[in-house]
Amino acid sequence: MLLIVITALLPVLILGWWIYNKDSARPEPLKQLILAFSYGVGSTFISVLIVGVMKAMGLFVYDLETFTGAVSTALLAAAIPEELAKLAMLWLFLRKSLYYDEYLDGIVYAACVGLGFAGAENILYLLQSDNWVGVGIVRGLTAVPAHFAMACAMGYFYSKRHFGDRSNITACCILAVPVIIHWTWDALAFSGGLLPALSVVVNVLFVVLIYYLYKSTKHRIADLTQQDLDRRTPPPFNQGDGTSTPPPLP
């Protein structure tokens, strides 16, 4: 049991440490990061509740036997409820936070929420598997980084919205972008076994998607890091009174 938990959480801890080091200029309190992680764990139960309600209302049925069924199941049973649950917990965590004062903080806290979800989900998957070592390795290299990338996308747009970009497009992207990424990911995963003739194509698409998530995550982190650096850098000295005032924090 202990080995299963360690296997499930090791990739989570590695990515958590990586994003923590990205915020080295003004790191968030470790207690706050652990708390955000626990909110992510809680989001797993919320997503199960959402799925149960949607299923009871007849909004979808599990169908992994057909291509169209796999695609719709990926959207309605995974992408929407899981990302909605993570967003709800991120909002609940950040709505009165005194530490959320920089752009990059949105990605850091969203990543912790996403990793909390990924860690809890990983443990559940491994507990149900006869080959938990193999499943743990595969998920550690694919599913966990994917949840991390989805969370970083959510945190990126959340911060853009929080610190002044009030456009409707940005507001929609907070949920829409991670849902689309999640939907694409699970649609490929669910339908891969249904299309043996296209298995090579599906695997290639997986590699392309993983590369895209890696590049986009790095870009978003770099973008918000630069914006925080710009806000912390004082403007040129005023020749009139010899003083300089840094740009105000929100």
Summary of the structure (lengths in Angstrom):
residues: 250
radius of gyration: 19.8
end to end distance: 46.0
largest distance: 73.9
contacts: 803
relative contact order: 0.14
helix: 78%
strand: 0%
